[in-house]
Amino acid sequence: MVTPDNVKAYIQQGLVCEHIHVEGDGRHFEAVIVSKAFAGKGVLQQHQVVYRALADKMDEIHALSMKTFTPEQWANRT
């Protein structure tokens, strides 16, 4: 079974993250991801960056909900 730590490691293998937190039950996962790679991109493009980082691992993950932030957005969140 895929664990939140697995999903976190999969993302980190393909994307440099300043912060990442993943929760889930083995099928459904929620992630908060902060990366400089998101700078200048809209939310859809940011999510595409994460999906590219996951590559072929997405077939192991039933559902992934994510919130993505640039480091600046993360620092200024309220």
C-alpha positions in Angstrom: 0.0 0.0 0.0 1.2 3.5 -0.8 1.8 5.7 2.3 1.9 9.5 2.6 5.7 9.1 3.1 5.9 7.3 -0.3 3.9 10.1 -2.0 6.2 12.7 -0.4 9.3 10.9 -1.6 7.9 10.4 -5.1 7.3 14.2 -5.4 10.7 15.1 -3.9 12.4 12.8 -6.4 11.2 15.0 -9.3 10.7 18.4 -7.7 12.8 20.5 -5.3 10.5 21.5 -2.5 11.0 24.1 0.2 8.2 22.5 2.2 6.0 19.4 1.6 3.4 17.8 3.8 1.3 14.8 2.7 -1.5 13.0 4.5 -3.6 10.1 3.3 -5.2 6.7 3.8 -3.4 4.7 1.2 -5.8 5.6 -1.6 -6.7 9.3 -1.1 -3.9 11.8 -0.4 -3.8 15.5 0.4 -0.5 17.4 -0.2 0.8 20.9 0.6 3.7 21.7 -1.6 6.0 24.8 -1.6 8.5 25.1 -4.5 10.3 27.8 -6.4 9.4 25.8 -9.5 5.8 27.2 -9.2 7.0 30.9 -9.6 5.2 32.6 -12.5 2.7 29.7 -13.0 -1.0 29.5 -12.4 -2.5 26.9 -10.2 -3.2 24.5 -13.1 0.4 24.8 -14.3 1.7 24.3 -10.8 -0.3 21.1 -10.4 1.0 19.9 -13.8 4.5 20.4 -12.5 3.7 18.0 -9.6 2.1 15.4 -11.9 5.2 15.5 -14.1 7.3 14.9 -11.0 5.1 11.9 -10.0 5.4 10.6 -13.6 4.4 6.9 -13.7 3.8 6.8 -9.9 0.3 8.2 -10.4 -1.0 4.8 -11.3 -0.3 3.8 -7.6 -2.2 6.8 -6.3 -6.0 6.7 -6.5 -6.6 10.4 -5.7 -4.3 13.4 -4.9 -5.6 16.7 -3.8 -3.0 19.4 -3.5 -2.4 23.0 -2.5 0.7 24.5 -4.1 2.5 27.6 -3.2 5.6 29.5 -4.1 7.9 30.3 -1.2 6.7 33.9 -1.2 3.0 32.8 -1.2 3.8 30.4 1.6 5.5 33.1 3.7 2.6 35.5 3.2 -0.3 33.2 3.8 -2.8 34.2 6.5 
